[in-house]
Amino acid sequence: MKTTHAAGLISLAIAGISMNVAGGTNWTNTDSTYPPGATQSWDVPANWGGALPATGSGITITNSGAALLSSTQSMGTIIIGNSAAGGSLYIGGTGDLSFSDTGNTTFRLYNTGPVRAEVASGGKLTVGGAITLGSGSASAKFVSAGTVSAKYVQVSGGGTYNMTGGSLTATQTYASVNPVNGTFQQSGGAVSSSGGALQLGATGVYEISGGSISMGSGTGLYFSGATASSGGTIRVVGSSASNISFGGLRYVAANDGNNAKYSFVLDNAANHITPITLINNGNSGAVLRTGATLEVGLNGGVLLSGTNTFTILTRPSGTDTAWGSGPGALWTDSTGTTKNTLKVSLAAGADKGTLDATGSGSVSFGASNYGYVDLTHVNLAQPLELLVDVTGGTLSNFTTALTNAGVTWAANSGAYDLKLTLDPTVSGGTKFAWDLGKIDAAMQMQSIAIIPEPASFGLIAMGAAALMLRRRHR
C-alpha cells in the first residue's frame, strides 16, 4: 500500500510538472489589441496559462492573442498562427528575443488566420534557424524596424515582409532572402548576406524604395522556379535606396531567366533611380536573358528630369550584351558608350512638343496615355506650376498617384483640371513626362500649360485667354 501510495504521489507530481510546462508554452491571453499593451505583456505568467515559458521552450501563439515583449528572452522555436484565430507578436524597443533552434522552421508565421510579427525600432530578434511566413489563404505580415538576424528568410503563400528600418542579416550562403511567392518590401534599413543571395521564386517580388541591399560575392541575385512560367520580379522604386548590389546573377533554368522581370519606377527626386549593380558575373555571366521583361515606369505618372537618360543597371566588364526584351512605349533602352551599362531614354516618338515659358505657354496634342514635353526658358531656381488637362477615366486615380509620388497638386478652375507644383531644384530639369497606363488605362493627357512668372505674363495673356474657351474635362 505504501509503495502504491508513493507511486501515486510521484505520478501526481509528474503530472503537475507537465501541466505547468504545457501552460507555459502556449499563449492564452486572447486580447487581440494591436499594438499590444501592458496587460498583454510576455512577462505576465497568467498570459501563458499560469507559468512563463522556460528558456529553450518551443512556444505558440495561436489563439488570436497579441503578445508584447519588452524584456530579454531566449526560446527554442515559435509558431504564430496555424489556426483560424491567428495571433500576433510585437517586440518592443527594449525587447530582445532569440531562438536557439537552427532548423528551417524555427520562427514560423502560418497564415491560416490573421497573423503578424513586428520588431520595433530598438528591438532585436535573433533566429538560429529560418524565419518563414505565409502558407495559407490569408495574409501573413512581418514588419521590421529593428535588428533582425536569421539563417534565412522565406516569404510565401501571399505573405509580406515589410522592412522600414534597422537591419536584416542572413547567414546562409545561398537563398538567404527568398520571396518564393510572397513579397519582400524594403523602404529603409540594410539587408545583407556576405555569401548569400536574393532568390526570387516564380511569383516572388522584392521591392526596394529605400535603404540598401548587398548580397553575396557570387550568386547574389538568383531566379528560380519549378514551372515553364517561372521567373520573379525585382522592383526598384525611385532614388532613395543608397545601394542595390549583388555579387552575381544566376538562373536555375532558362525559363527562370526568360520570365524574370526587372521593374524600375522613376520618381521626382534628384537622381530619379537607384541602379542595380552586379559586381561579378555569377553563374549566368551577368546576362539578362532575352525573354526577360525590362519595365520602366513613373511614380505617380509624372517626372521632371534634367536629362532624358537614366542608368538602371551595371555589370562587370567583358560580359555579354544581351539585356532582355526592353522597356515600354515611353522608354527606349540603350547600352550607351559601354555594353556593361544599361540605360533607358525617353523615346523620340513620345515627344509631344515644346512648352515655352516665355512663348505661348501651352501645348495641345492628340490624347495620349504617355508622353513628355520639353520645357524651355524655365527658371530652375524656383518651383514650377503646370496646368494639365486630362480626359477619360477617374481623375481621383491620378490625384492619388500624384500625392503618393510627392507631387503637390490642386484642383483648377477653367480649361484645365489640375495645377501641379514641381520643384526643379529637387527634381532637376526641363522635361515633364507622364505615363498614366498603370494609374488608369482609360485616362489620357490632352494639353499642358505653364503658369508664367509675373514678368512673362504679358507675353502669353492672349494665348491664355484663348485657352479658357476650351471645354473643361469633368
C-alpha positions as CSV (number, residue, x, y, z in Angstrom):
1,M,0.0,0.0,0.0
2,K,2.8,2.4,0.9
3,T,4.6,1.7,-2.3
4,T,1.4,2.2,-4.3
5,H,0.7,5.5,-2.4
6,A,4.2,6.8,-3.1
7,A,3.9,5.9,-6.7
8,G,0.7,7.8,-6.9
9,L,2.3,10.9,-5.3
10,I,5.1,10.7,-7.8
11,S,2.7,10.4,-10.7
12,L,0.7,13.4,-9.5
13,A,3.9,15.4,-9.2
14,I,5.0,14.5,-12.7
15,A,1.5,15.4,-14.0
16,G,1.7,18.7,-12.2
17,I,5.1,19.5,-13.8
18,S,3.8,18.5,-17.2
19,M,0.7,20.8,-16.8
20,N,2.9,23.6,-15.7
21,V,5.3,23.3,-18.7
22,A,2.4,23.0,-21.1
23,G,0.7,26.1,-19.7
24,G,4.0,28.0,-20.1
25,T,4.5,27.2,-23.8
26,N,1.1,28.3,-25.2
27,W,0.0,31.9,-25.1
28,T,-3.5,32.0,-23.5
29,N,-4.5,35.7,-23.4
30,T,-7.0,36.2,-26.3
31,D,-6.8,40.0,-26.3
32,S,-6.0,40.9,-29.9
33,T,-5.5,44.6,-29.4
34,Y,-2.6,45.7,-31.6
35,P,-0.1,47.1,-30.9
36,P,-0.5,45.2,-27.6
37,G,-0.4,47.0,-24.2
38,A,0.9,46.2,-20.8
39,T,-1.8,43.7,-20.0
40,Q,-0.6,41.6,-22.9
41,S,3.0,41.5,-21.7
42,W,5.1,38.4,-22.2
43,D,6.3,38.7,-18.6
44,V,2.8,38.1,-17.1
45,P,2.5,34.4,-16.1
46,A,-1.3,34.5,-16.5
47,N,-0.9,35.2,-20.2
48,W,0.9,31.8,-20.5
49,G,-1.7,29.9,-18.6
50,G,0.0,30.5,-15.2
51,A,3.7,29.9,-15.9
52,L,6.2,31.8,-18.0
53,P,7.9,29.6,-20.7
54,A,11.2,28.1,-19.7
55,T,14.4,29.0,-21.6
56,G,14.7,27.0,-24.8
57,S,11.0,26.1,-25.0
58,G,9.0,25.7,-28.1
59,I,6.2,28.2,-27.9
60,T,2.9,29.0,-29.8
61,I,0.6,32.0,-30.2
62,T,-2.4,30.5,-32.0
63,N,-5.5,31.9,-30.1
64,S,-5.9,35.4,-31.7
65,G,-4.0,37.0,-28.9
66,A,-1.2,39.6,-29.3
67,A,1.9,39.4,-27.1
68,L,4.2,42.3,-26.2
69,L,7.8,41.5,-25.5
70,S,9.8,44.2,-23.7
71,S,12.4,42.0,-21.9
72,T,15.2,39.7,-22.9
73,Q,14.1,36.1,-23.6
74,S,15.7,33.0,-25.2
75,M,13.4,30.3,-26.6
76,G,13.8,27.3,-28.9
77,T,11.1,27.7,-31.6
78,I,7.9,29.6,-32.1
79,I,4.7,29.2,-34.2
80,I,2.4,32.2,-34.7
81,G,-0.9,31.4,-36.3
82,N,-1.6,27.9,-37.7
83,S,-5.2,28.3,-36.7
84,A,-8.3,30.2,-37.8
85,A,-7.8,32.5,-34.8
86,G,-4.3,33.5,-35.8
87,G,-2.1,35.5,-33.4
88,S,0.5,38.4,-33.2
89,L,3.9,39.1,-31.6
90,Y,5.2,42.6,-31.0
91,I,8.9,43.0,-30.0
92,G,9.1,46.5,-28.5
93,G,12.0,48.9,-28.4
94,T,13.6,47.3,-25.3
95,G,12.7,43.7,-26.4
96,D,15.5,41.1,-27.2
97,L,14.2,37.7,-28.3
98,S,16.3,34.9,-29.5
99,F,15.6,31.3,-30.7
100,S,18.3,28.7,-30.4
101,D,16.9,26.1,-32.9
102,T,18.9,26.1,-36.2
103,G,16.2,24.3,-38.3
104,N,14.2,25.5,-41.3
105,T,11.1,26.1,-39.2
106,T,12.4,27.9,-36.2
107,F,10.3,31.1,-36.5
108,R,7.1,30.3,-38.3
109,L,4.1,32.6,-39.2
110,Y,1.4,30.4,-40.5
111,N,-1.4,32.5,-42.1
112,T,-4.4,30.3,-41.9
113,G,-5.7,33.1,-39.7
114,P,-4.7,36.8,-39.2
115,V,-1.0,36.6,-38.2
116,R,1.6,39.3,-37.7
117,A,5.0,39.8,-36.1
118,E,6.8,43.0,-35.6
119,V,10.2,44.2,-34.4
120,A,10.1,47.8,-33.4
121,S,12.9,50.3,-33.7
122,G,15.4,49.4,-31.0
123,G,14.1,45.8,-30.7
124,K,16.1,42.8,-31.5
125,L,15.3,39.3,-32.9
126,T,17.9,36.6,-33.4
127,V,16.9,33.4,-35.0
128,G,19.3,30.5,-35.2
129,G,17.3,28.9,-38.0
130,A,14.9,30.3,-40.5
131,I,12.1,32.9,-40.5
132,T,9.3,31.5,-42.6
133,L,6.0,33.2,-43.2
134,G,2.9,32.6,-45.3
135,S,1.3,29.2,-46.0
136,G,-2.4,29.7,-46.3
137,S,-5.0,31.8,-48.0
138,A,-4.9,34.8,-45.7
139,S,-2.0,37.3,-45.4
140,A,0.9,36.9,-43.0
141,K,2.9,40.1,-42.3
142,F,6.3,40.6,-40.7
143,V,7.2,44.2,-40.0
144,S,10.8,45.2,-39.1
145,A,12.4,48.4,-38.0
146,G,14.8,46.9,-35.5
147,T,17.8,44.4,-35.6
148,V,17.0,41.1,-37.1
149,S,19.3,38.2,-37.9
150,A,18.5,34.7,-39.1
151,K,19.8,31.8,-41.1
152,Y,17.5,32.9,-43.9
153,V,14.1,34.5,-44.6
154,Q,11.4,32.8,-46.7
155,V,8.2,34.6,-47.8
156,S,5.5,32.5,-49.4
157,G,1.7,32.0,-49.5
158,G,1.0,35.6,-50.2
159,G,2.9,36.7,-47.1
160,T,4.7,40.1,-46.8
161,Y,7.9,41.1,-45.1
162,N,7.9,44.8,-44.7
163,M,11.2,46.3,-43.7
164,T,11.1,50.0,-42.8
165,G,14.5,50.4,-41.0
166,G,17.1,48.7,-38.8
167,S,18.9,45.7,-40.3
168,L,18.4,42.2,-41.6
169,T,21.5,39.9,-41.6
170,A,21.1,36.5,-43.2
171,T,23.9,33.9,-42.6
172,Q,23.0,31.2,-45.1
173,T,25.4,31.0,-48.1
174,Y,22.6,30.7,-50.6
175,A,18.9,31.8,-50.8
176,S,19.3,34.0,-47.7
177,V,16.3,36.1,-48.6
178,N,13.8,34.1,-50.6
179,P,10.4,35.6,-51.7
180,V,9.0,32.3,-53.1
181,N,5.5,33.5,-54.0
182,G,5.3,36.3,-51.5
183,T,6.5,39.9,-51.3
184,F,9.5,41.5,-49.5
185,Q,9.2,45.3,-49.3
186,Q,12.1,47.4,-48.2
187,S,11.6,51.1,-47.6
188,G,14.6,51.5,-45.2
189,G,17.3,49.8,-43.3
190,A,20.1,47.5,-44.5
191,V,19.8,43.9,-45.9
192,S,23.0,41.9,-46.1
193,S,24.5,38.5,-46.5
194,S,28.2,38.1,-47.2
195,G,27.7,34.8,-49.1
196,G,24.0,34.7,-49.7
197,A,21.5,35.5,-52.4
198,L,18.2,37.2,-53.0
199,Q,16.3,34.3,-54.5
200,L,13.1,35.1,-56.4
201,G,10.6,32.3,-56.9
202,A,8.1,32.0,-59.8
203,T,5.8,34.8,-58.5
204,G,8.0,36.3,-55.8
205,V,8.6,40.1,-55.6
206,Y,11.4,42.0,-54.0
207,E,10.6,45.8,-53.9
208,I,13.1,48.3,-52.6
209,S,12.4,52.0,-52.3
210,G,14.8,53.0,-49.5
211,G,17.8,51.6,-47.5
212,S,20.3,49.2,-49.0
213,I,20.8,45.6,-50.0
214,S,24.1,43.8,-50.6
215,M,24.1,40.1,-51.4
216,G,26.9,37.6,-51.8
217,S,30.2,37.6,-53.7
218,G,28.9,35.0,-56.2
219,T,25.2,34.2,-56.6
220,G,23.8,37.4,-55.4
221,L,20.6,37.7,-57.5
222,Y,19.1,34.3,-58.1
223,F,16.0,33.4,-60.1
224,S,14.5,30.0,-59.5
225,G,11.2,28.3,-60.2
226,A,9.6,24.9,-60.9
227,T,7.4,25.6,-63.9
228,A,7.6,26.8,-67.5
229,S,6.2,30.1,-66.4
230,S,8.6,30.8,-63.5
231,G,10.5,34.0,-63.1
232,G,10.1,36.5,-60.3
233,T,10.3,40.3,-60.0
234,I,12.9,42.7,-58.6
235,R,11.4,46.2,-58.4
236,V,13.4,49.4,-57.7
237,V,11.2,52.3,-56.8
238,G,12.7,55.7,-57.0
239,S,16.1,57.1,-55.9
240,S,16.0,56.8,-52.1
241,A,17.8,53.5,-51.9
242,S,21.5,54.1,-51.1
243,N,22.9,50.8,-52.6
244,I,21.5,47.9,-54.5
245,S,24.3,45.4,-55.3
246,F,24.6,41.7,-55.9
247,G,27.7,39.6,-56.2
248,G,26.4,38.0,-59.4
249,L,23.5,36.7,-61.4
250,R,22.1,33.2,-61.7
251,Y,19.2,31.2,-63.1
252,V,18.3,27.6,-62.2
253,A,16.9,27.1,-65.7
254,A,16.3,29.1,-68.8
255,N,12.7,29.6,-68.1
256,D,13.6,31.3,-64.8
257,G,15.6,33.9,-66.6
258,N,13.3,34.2,-69.6
259,N,10.3,35.1,-67.4
260,A,12.1,37.3,-64.9
261,K,11.0,40.9,-64.6
262,Y,13.3,43.8,-63.8
263,S,11.0,46.7,-62.9
264,F,12.1,50.3,-62.3
265,V,9.9,53.1,-61.2
266,L,11.4,56.5,-61.5
267,D,10.4,59.3,-59.0
268,N,10.6,63.0,-58.7
269,A,13.8,63.1,-56.7
270,A,17.2,64.4,-57.9
271,N,18.7,61.1,-59.1
272,H,15.4,59.6,-60.2
273,I,16.5,55.9,-59.8
274,T,19.0,53.8,-57.8
275,P,20.6,51.5,-60.3
276,I,21.2,47.8,-59.7
277,T,24.9,46.9,-59.6
278,L,26.2,43.3,-60.5
279,I,29.7,43.1,-59.1
280,N,30.7,39.7,-60.5
281,N,29.5,37.7,-63.5
282,G,28.0,34.9,-61.4
283,N,26.9,31.5,-62.8
284,S,24.9,33.1,-65.6
285,G,27.5,35.6,-66.8
286,A,25.6,38.7,-65.7
287,V,23.3,38.2,-68.8
288,L,19.7,39.3,-68.7
289,R,18.1,36.6,-70.8
290,T,16.4,37.9,-74.0
291,G,13.0,36.7,-72.8
292,A,13.1,38.7,-69.6
293,T,11.0,41.8,-69.2
294,L,12.6,45.2,-68.6
295,E,9.9,47.5,-67.3
296,V,10.3,51.2,-66.6
297,G,7.6,53.4,-65.3
298,L,6.9,56.7,-63.4
299,N,6.0,57.0,-59.8
300,G,2.6,58.8,-59.8
301,G,2.7,59.3,-63.6
302,V,4.9,62.4,-63.7
303,L,8.6,63.1,-63.8
304,L,10.5,66.3,-64.1
305,S,14.0,65.4,-65.2
306,G,17.2,67.2,-66.1
307,T,18.1,64.5,-68.6
308,N,16.3,62.0,-70.7
309,T,18.7,59.2,-70.0
310,F,18.9,57.1,-66.8
311,T,21.3,54.3,-65.8
312,I,19.3,51.4,-64.3
313,L,21.8,48.5,-64.3
314,T,25.5,48.0,-64.4
315,R,27.6,44.8,-64.6
316,P,31.2,43.7,-64.8
317,S,33.4,44.4,-67.8
318,G,33.6,41.9,-70.7
319,T,30.1,40.4,-70.3
320,D,27.5,39.6,-72.9
321,T,25.4,42.4,-74.4
322,A,22.0,40.7,-74.1
323,W,19.7,42.8,-71.9
324,G,16.2,41.4,-72.3
325,S,13.1,42.4,-74.2
326,G,13.4,46.2,-73.4
327,P,11.1,48.7,-71.7
328,G,7.7,50.0,-72.6
329,A,6.4,52.6,-75.0
330,L,7.6,55.7,-73.2
331,W,11.2,54.4,-73.0
332,T,13.9,53.0,-75.2
333,D,16.9,51.1,-73.9
334,S,20.5,51.8,-74.8
335,T,23.8,50.4,-73.7
336,G,25.3,53.9,-74.2
337,T,29.0,54.0,-74.7
338,T,29.7,50.8,-72.9
339,K,27.9,47.4,-73.2
340,N,28.2,47.0,-69.5
341,T,25.8,49.8,-68.6
342,L,22.1,49.6,-69.3
343,K,20.4,53.0,-69.7
344,V,16.9,54.0,-70.7
345,S,16.0,57.1,-72.7
346,L,12.7,58.8,-73.4
347,A,11.6,57.6,-76.8
348,A,11.5,60.2,-79.6
349,G,8.0,59.0,-80.6
350,A,6.7,60.1,-77.2
351,D,7.8,63.7,-77.6
352,K,4.6,65.8,-77.6
353,G,6.3,69.2,-78.2
354,T,7.9,72.1,-76.6
355,L,6.3,74.1,-73.8
356,D,8.0,77.6,-73.8
357,A,7.6,79.6,-70.6
358,T,8.0,82.9,-72.5
359,G,6.0,81.9,-75.6
360,S,2.6,80.6,-76.0
361,G,2.7,79.0,-72.6
362,S,0.7,75.9,-73.7
363,V,0.9,72.9,-75.9
364,S,-2.0,70.7,-77.1
365,F,-1.9,67.3,-78.8
366,G,-4.0,64.3,-79.6
367,A,-5.0,62.5,-76.4
368,S,-2.1,60.4,-75.1
369,N,-1.7,57.8,-72.4
370,Y,2.0,58.6,-72.2
371,G,4.5,61.1,-73.4
372,Y,6.7,64.1,-72.5
373,V,7.2,67.7,-73.3
374,D,10.4,69.8,-73.3
375,L,10.2,72.9,-71.1
376,T,12.2,75.8,-72.2
377,H,13.0,79.2,-70.6
378,V,12.1,77.7,-67.2
379,N,13.5,79.3,-64.1
380,L,15.2,76.4,-62.4
381,A,15.7,78.3,-59.2
382,Q,12.1,78.2,-58.1
383,P,9.0,75.9,-58.1
384,L,7.2,75.5,-61.4
385,E,3.5,75.3,-61.8
386,L,1.8,73.4,-64.7
387,L,-1.8,73.1,-65.7
388,V,-2.9,69.8,-67.1
389,D,-6.0,68.8,-69.0
390,V,-6.9,65.1,-69.0
391,T,-9.8,63.2,-70.4
392,G,-11.4,59.8,-69.6
393,G,-11.0,57.6,-66.6
394,T,-11.4,58.6,-63.0
395,L,-9.5,61.8,-62.1
396,S,-9.1,60.8,-58.4
397,N,-6.9,57.9,-59.5
398,F,-4.4,60.4,-60.9
399,T,-4.5,62.8,-58.0
400,T,-4.0,59.9,-55.5
401,A,-1.0,58.8,-57.5
402,L,0.4,62.4,-57.5
403,T,0.1,62.6,-53.8
404,N,1.9,59.2,-53.4
405,A,4.7,60.5,-55.6
406,G,5.2,63.6,-53.6
407,V,3.8,66.0,-56.2
408,T,1.8,69.0,-54.9
409,W,-1.4,69.5,-56.8
410,A,-4.7,71.4,-56.6
411,A,-8.0,71.4,-58.4
412,N,-8.1,74.1,-61.1
413,S,-10.9,76.1,-62.5
414,G,-11.3,76.9,-66.2
415,A,-10.0,74.9,-69.1
416,Y,-7.6,72.7,-67.1
417,D,-8.4,70.0,-64.5
418,L,-5.3,70.3,-62.2
419,K,-2.5,72.5,-61.2
420,L,0.8,70.7,-60.4
421,T,3.7,72.3,-58.4
422,L,7.1,70.9,-59.3
423,D,10.4,71.9,-57.9
424,P,13.3,71.9,-60.4
425,T,15.8,72.3,-57.6
426,V,14.8,68.9,-56.3
427,S,13.8,67.0,-59.5
428,G,16.2,69.0,-61.6
429,G,15.3,69.8,-65.1
430,T,13.4,70.7,-68.2
431,K,11.4,67.6,-69.3
432,F,7.9,66.8,-68.0
433,A,6.9,63.2,-68.6
434,W,3.8,61.1,-67.8
435,D,2.6,57.5,-68.1
436,L,-1.0,57.0,-67.0
437,G,-1.2,53.4,-68.1
438,K,-0.9,51.8,-64.7
439,I,-2.8,54.6,-62.9
440,D,-5.9,54.5,-65.1
441,A,-5.7,52.9,-68.6
442,A,-8.8,55.0,-69.6
443,M,-7.2,58.3,-68.7
444,Q,-5.3,60.4,-71.3
445,M,-3.5,63.7,-71.3
446,Q,-4.7,66.3,-73.8
447,S,-2.8,69.5,-73.2
448,I,-0.4,71.2,-70.7
449,A,0.1,74.9,-69.9
450,I,2.6,76.7,-67.8
451,I,1.7,79.3,-65.2
452,P,4.0,82.2,-66.0
453,E,6.2,84.3,-63.8
454,P,4.8,87.9,-63.5
455,A,7.5,89.3,-65.8
456,S,6.4,87.0,-68.6
457,F,2.6,87.1,-68.1
458,G,2.0,89.8,-70.6
459,L,3.7,87.7,-73.3
460,I,1.1,84.9,-73.1
461,A,-2.0,86.7,-72.0
462,M,-3.7,86.4,-75.3
463,G,-2.9,82.7,-75.6
464,A,-4.2,82.1,-72.1
465,A,-7.5,83.9,-72.9
466,A,-8.0,81.7,-75.9
467,L,-7.4,78.6,-73.9
468,M,-10.1,79.5,-71.4
469,L,-12.7,78.8,-74.2
470,R,-11.8,75.1,-74.2
471,R,-14.3,72.8,-72.7
472,R,-13.1,71.7,-69.2
473,H,-12.9,68.0,-68.7
474,R,-15.1,66.6,-65.9
